[in-house]
């Protein structure tokens, strides 16, 4: 246990990494007065099993330490779930089951992990659930678990829109429970109240954040607009497009623009976001093939059936600078 604690504090890594690399590169054997047997991988794994039975007491002790050392606050709680999959039969783990895979590995057995943390990142509770557990069935148990462990208090729960059901939200609105929540509005309600939002004025709450507020059926709806978030998203997309453009330039310098290169471009294109035809005037409105103003682009293989009619089926790699596309891609037009 001492070895694992020191590793988490100094150079966090997996138990297997401690076993294969970290222990051998440190002086922990001299500091602990032990030999390599203390870093044997199965021994490290079993150590965590021994801690599991003290999980409740450990969380209570840690909460008090965080409050004493860091003056941590526990009024706002973030709740989310994730999944982890396994390569194998997992015959000795009854919780490993097929379910909704966030890793897109529907062919593998998995577990679902639910976690409650504070805004400072301090964990207050977690559970390892069956792999086929639905997100909507987990919140009620965690509400009761937090109240039972840490007592009732005015707490704000922050979570994704797919986690709570309307029934659970109704229970949370009970004044006797003193529970508040911040959750994404379902898309159906966004469409329902769209006209109402459009008629409301924007209110500035921070230098780059504006909101629209209205109350309906005991809930306060907030529509937020963040210039900082918009700038961040724009910068991320420009970074992806710049990376794609660098790859296009590298292809231009290649000896021949062969079929393997075309296939590679198609794969890389998918990482840059939705692809739409790009016009020389800067618009992205769809037009017939070979329309005036279309930028010459050739990112895919010709479609022979279309070629007989004087057109070519291609894959667009726009939006990219209109000055760069002709030099990079060739002479076909986007359809």
Buried (B, 14 or more C-beta within 10 A) or exposed (E): EEBBEBBEEEEEEEBEBBBEEBBEEBEBBEEBEBEEEBBEBEEBEEBEEEEEEEEEEEBEEBBEEBEEEEEBEBEBBBBBBEBBBBEEEBEEBEBBBBBBBEEEBEEBBBBBBBBBBBBEEBEBBBBBBBBBBBBBEBBBEBBEBBBEEBEEEEBEBBBEEEBBBEEBBEBBBEEEBEBBBEBEBEEEEEEEBEEEEEEEEEEEEEEEBBBBEBEEEEBEBEBEEBEEEEEEEEEEEEEEBEEBBEBBEEBBEEEEBEEEBBEEBBEBBEEBEEBBBBBEEEEEEEBEBEBEEBBBBBBBBEBEEBEEEEBBBBBBBBBBEBEBBBEBBBEBBBB
